[in-house]
Amino acid sequence: MATSDLSPSSQEGTSTEPLPRINLFTMFRLGLFQMGLGLLSLLTLGILNQVLISELRIPAILASGAIAMYQFVAPIRVWVGQLSDSKPIRGYHRTGYVWLGLGLQTICLFIAIQVVWQLGASAAEGWTTITTAWMALLGAMFALYGLCIATSSTPFAALLVDVSDEDNRSQLVGIVWAMLMVGIVAGAIVGEVLLENIDPSELQSAITRLFILFPLTVVALGILATVGIEKKYSRYRSRSSLAGREDQITLGQAISVLTASKQTGFFFVFLLVMTISLFLQQPVLEPYAREVFGLSIGESAGLNQYWGYGILVGIGLSGFLIVPRLGKRRTAMIGCLFSAVCFVLVILSGVTANPTTLKSAVMLFGLASGILTNSAVSLMLDLTAAETAGTFIGAWGLAQAMAQASATVLGGALLDIGRQTFDQTFLAFALVFAIQAVGMVAAFGLLTRINVQQFKTESGKAIATLMEMDLD
């Protein structure tokens, strides 16, 4: 018997025994991967940005632009997703890519921090051609880092589709995305402890240690999260009508399935509008707290914990109580309207200039974000054809990454426009929050046009067409 006959892919498609359903322990285990991503986000958006801007005095636009490169390579997610659909590694469609991406991003981050120190040393002597070269290399390293993240996170999200069913998907999403927040909080605590009272002369070595310790920890968490999961729980082969022929599906054919239903376009635009509307406040909320409410730097930064508390509760409530009762689309619609109301409350809190009112509004916004995130991600996984799950997840990841990157830039730009338009500082900030509220109402309108059953019918016809083709 040939050894290839014993591969997980061939075994899965021929087994007649029903596959086991994932339990709560397995859901939390899968969440360890997202927890690791939360730890890594602290390195890039919590530590490295401060090092570049505050310590090394690199212009903020150059520093943020270099770091943002990992989001602007998001179009590669579609190709990576299709690759995991069609080219299994040692018989596994998802696990091999997840591990490969984790290992490579560890290397990228280690090289990136070395480039940062060289950039700082060069910039300290005056900006030269060499400094520009180091700056360009840093941007390139973060572009490579983005490719590594896509290689691991896109197949991982497709794995969530493969191992879950419609009736337990919202619970899985709730746990996995809550673990992301746990990772961010845990990383912040560990980073603060390790960097507290560090002598300036030892700062470089301490941060370098973090850029070794955290990525290696994330690799360990990622392996622990996924080892054996695909082999035991994946329904990819049993669901895919192209199971024996997926290695012949080209990227163009996969995209033809992706674009076969108008529902795909509606949901893609919904993700763009929703994500931009959620994250426009990202660069302006803390300045709003300082300039309008008179909070200190520490107090304004502390607003994130109230948002975090709210989003954890929202994700849990949505996954285990609201979605099972109301459904994913209706819950997402509620989340959109609730978020719009919260932005209005954030504006009204500025009228009173009461910090307690602002903290309450931010916590409610976190609650709304959690409800919306869980239901939208669950709906996203439903709007994913099993045969080309990786390609669909890549497209959804592309929408979210580009929207987040754009929202950060647009939020600052809108604030600048508000400052030029209005005499009062409060009104300049209110403009940003008001546009977020309008965006959420627009996202609600897009949701009314989304029909999961219609998507399944139209994408099913496209898949049937592929099956009729002579792929040999």
N, C-alpha and C positions, 0 to 999 in steps of 0.2 A: 504493500500500500504506500502511495506517495505521501511524503511528509506534509504536503500542502493540504491533503485531505483532512488533516487533524487540526487545522487552524480554527481559531474561534469563529471566523466568519462562516466557514463551511458548516461547522457544528451547529451554529445557531439557527441556520436556515432549515436544517433537516430535523431538528428535535420536535417531537410531538407533545412533550410535556409543557404545561402552562408555565410561563415565566413567573417567578415570585414578584410580589409587589414590594416596593421600598417602604421601610418602616421609618419611624421618627429618628431612630439612631442613625440610620443611613442618610437621612436628610441632613442631620446636623454634621455628619461626617463629610458630606459633599460641601457643606458650608465652610469647611476649613479652607477650601480653595479661595473663596471670596474673602475670607478673613485675611488670607495672605495678601490679596490685592489691596486691602485696606491698609495693611502695614506698609506696602510699597508706596501708596499714595502719600503717606506722611513724608517719606524720603524726598520725593520730588516737589510736592506742593506745600510741605510744612517746614522742611529744613533747607533744601537746596536753593529754593527761591530766596530765602533770607540770607544765606551765605553769599549768593551772587550779588544781591542788591545792597544789603546792609554791611556785610563784612568786606567784600571785595570791591564794592562801589562800581559794579557793572551797571550801565544804563538799564533801567527797568524794562524798557520796551525790548531791548536785546535779550535780557535774561528770560523774560516771560515768553518771548518768541521762540527762543531755543528750546525751552521746556515744552512748549505747546506743540512742537514738531511731532511728538508721539501721538497726538490726536489728529494731526493733519495728514497722516499716512493711512487714515482709516479706510480709504477705498480698497486697500489690500485685503480687508476682512472678507469681502465677497469671494475673492479668489481662494483664500485660505479655507473658507467654509466649504466651497465646492471641492477643494482638494481632499478635505477630510471625508467628504461624501464618497469620492470616487477612488481614492488611493489609500487604502488602509496600510498602516505600518505594522508589520508582523501580525496581520489579521485583525487589528483593532482600528476602527475608524476614528476614534476620538482620543483614546488614552495616550497613544504615542505622540501625537501632536501637542497635547497638554504638557507632557514631560519635556519634550524637546524645547518648547517655548520657554518653560520655566528655567531650564538650564542656560539657555542663551541669554535671557534677560539678566541673569546673575552676572554673566561676563560683561554685558553691556554697561550695567550700572557701575561695576568696578572700574572699567576703563573710563567711564564718564566722569567719575569723581577725580580721577588722576588728571583728566583734561581740565577740570575746573581749577585745580591748584596751579597748573601751568598757565592757564588763562589769567588767574589772579596775579601771579608773579610777573607776567608780561605787562598787564595793565597798570601795575604799580609803578612801572618805569615810564609810563606814557603810552598812549595808544599808537601802535605801529602796525605795519603790515603783518608782522608775526602775530600780534594780538588778534587781528582780524581773522587770521588763519585758524588760531585756536578757537575763536568764537564760532567760526564755520564748522570746525570739527565737532564742537560740542553739539551744535544743532544736528549734525549728521548722526552723532551717537544717539541722540534722543529719537531721531527718525528710525534708526535700527531698533532701539528699545521699543518703539511703537509696533514695529513688525513682529518683535518677539511676543509682545502682549497679545497681538492679534492671533499669533500662532497657538497660544495657549488658551486664551479666553473665549475665542469664537468656537472652537471645537468643544470646549467645556459647556458653553451654553447649549450647543447642539446635543450634548450628552444628556442635559436635563430634559430635553424633548424625548430623547430615546428611552430614558428609564422611567418616565412618568406617564400617567394616564390623565385624562381630562378632569377626573373627579378628585385627584390629589395634587394636581399641578400648582394650585394656588398656595397650598400648604408648603410645598417644596420651595416655591419662589419666596414665600414669606420668611422661611428659615434661612435660606441661602443669602438673601439680601440683608437680613438682619445681622447675619454674621459678618457681612462687609462692614457695617457700622461698628460692630464689636472690634474688628481689626483696626479701624481708624482710631477708636478710643484707646485700645490697648497700646497701639503704636505711639500715640501721643504721651501716654503715661510713661512708657519705657524710655522714649526719647528724652522726656523731661528729666527723668531720674539719671540717665547716663550722661546728659549734657549739663546738669545742674552744677553750678559753682566750678566750672571748668576754667582753668587758667588759659588766657588767650594764646599763650605759646603752645598749649596742648590741644587747642581746638581742632586743628587739622587732623591730627592723629585720631582724636576721638570720633570725629565725623567719618573718617575713613573706616574705622572699626564698625560703625553703624552700617556703612554701605557694604560691608562684608557679612556682618551678623544677620541683618534683616533679610537680604536676598537668600542666603542659605537656609534660614528659617522658613521662608516662603516655599522654597523647593521641597523641604521636608513636609510641610503642611499639604502642598499640592499632591505629592505622592501618596501620603496617608489618606487624603480625601478621595482619590480616584482608583487606587490599586484594587483590582478585582471587581470593580463596580460594573464596568462595561460587559465583562464576560458573564456575570451573574444576572444582571437586570436589563440589559439593552434589548429593546424591542425593534431596533432598526431593521433587522433582516425580516422579521415576521410582518412588519408593517409595509415594507417597501415592495411595490409591485415590480420594481426593477432590480430586485435583490441579486440575481445572478449575473447582472449585466452592468452594475453601477460603474465598473472600471472603464466602461466605454463612453460614459456620459461626458461630453465636453462642457467647458464653461459656458459656451454659447447656448447649448441645449438647456443647461440648468437655468440660465437667465431667462430663456423662453418660458420655462415653467413659472419662474418668479414673476414675470410680467404678464402672464396669461390672464390674470384676473384684475379687474379694476380695483378690487378690494385691496390689493397689494399697494397700489398707488395711494389710495385714500389713507391707509394705515401709515405708509411712509411719511406722508405730509403731516399726519396727526403727530407722529413721533417728533418730527422737526419742530412743529409749532409748540407742542407740549413741553419739550425739553428746553427750548429757548425761553419759553415763558417761565419755567421753573428756575432757570439759572441766571436770568438777567440780573437778579439781585446779588449774585455772588460777589462782584467787586465793589458794591455800593452799600451793603447793609451795615458793615462796621463803621465806615465813614458817616453814615446816617446817624448811628448811635452816638458818635463823638460830636458831630457838628450841631445836631438838633437837640440831643438829649444831654450833652455835656458829659458823657461817660469817658472814663480813662481808656487807654489802649487795652489794658488787661480786661476791663469790664466789657468793652465792646467785643473783644475776641471771645469772651465767655458766652456770648449769645449763641455760639455754635452748639454748646452743650444743651441748651433748651431746645434747639432745633433737633438735635440728635435724640433727645428723650422722646420728643413727639413722633419722630419718624419710626423709631423702634416700636412704639405702641401702635402706630398706624399700620405698619407692616403686619404685626401680629393680629390685630383686629380684622384687617382685610382678609388675610390668608385663612384664618380659622373660623371667622364668624360672618363677615359681610358677603364675601364672594360666594361661599357655599349656599347662601340664602338668596342673594339677588342676582348672581351671575357676574361674569367678568366685565362685560361691556357696560352694564348699568352701574356697577361699582366705579368703573373708570369715569363715567359721566358725573357721578356724585363727587368723585375726587376733583374733577376739573372745576365744578361750581364751588365746592368748598374752598379750593385754593384761591379762586377769584375773590371770594368773600374775605379770606385771610389777608390778601393784599390790600383790600379796602381797610381792614382793621389796622394794618401796619401804618397806612396813611393817617387814619384817625388818631392813632396813638401819638403821632407827631404834633397834632393840634394841641394835645394836653401836655406834651413834653414830659410825660410821666414814664420813667424807665420800667416800672412794674407793668404798666400797660403794654409797653413794647415787648417785654419778655413773654408776656402771656400771648400776644399776637404771634410772636415767632414760634412759640411752642405749638400753637394751633396750626400754624403753617407747616410745621414738621409733621403733625398728625395727618393733615391733608396730603402732604407729600408722600407719606408712608402708604396711605390708602391708594393714592393714584399710582405710585410706583408698583405696588404689588399687583393691582388689577391690570395695569397696562402691560407689565411684563408677562403675566399669565395669558393675557389676550394675545400678546406677541407670539408666545409659544404655540397657541392654538392656530394662529395664522401662519403656520409653517408646514409645508408639505414634507411628509416623512422621507420621501425619495431624495429630496434635495435639502434636507434640514440645515446642513452647514451653509449652503448658499443663502438661504433665507435669513439665518441668524447673522451672517456676514452683512447682509443688506440692512437689517435692523440695527446692528452695531455701528454701521457706517452713519446712519441717520442720527443716532444718539451722540456719537463722537464729534461729528461735524457741528451738530447743534450746540453742544457744550462749549466747544472752542469758539464758535461764533457768538454765543451768549456772553462770554466773558468780555469780548471786544465790544459788542453792542451795548452792554450795560454801562461801561465807562463812557462810550460815545454819547449815549442818551443823557447821562449826567452832565457832560460838558455842554450839550445843547440846552439842557434845562438851566444851567447856570447863566448862559448867554441870553436866554429868553426871559427868565424871571429875576426879579430883584431879590426875592426871598429865597434863602437856602432851602428851606423846607419844601417849597414848591418845585425846586429842581429835582430833589429826591422823589417827591410825590409823582412826578412825571414818569419815572422808571417803574414804580410800583403800579401805577395806573395802566401802563401799557402791558404789564404782566397780567393784570386782571382781564384786560380785553383779549389778550392772547389765550387765556384759559377758556374764555367764553367761545372763542373761535375753535379751540380744540374740542370743546363739547359739541359744537356743530358738526365737525368732521366725524366724530364718533357716531352720530345719528345715521351716517351713511354707510357704516361698516356692518357687513353681514357675514358672519363666519361660515354659515351653511352655503351661501353663494360662492364664497371663496373656495370651499372644498369642492364644489361641483365644477367650477371653471378650471381650477388647477388639476383636478382629476382628469378632465378631458384632455388637457395638455400632456399629462403623463401617459394617458392611453395612446395619444398620437406618437409619443416617443417609443412606446412598446411595439407599435406597428411598424416602426422603421427597422430597416435591416442594418443593425449596428455592427454587423460583422464586416 
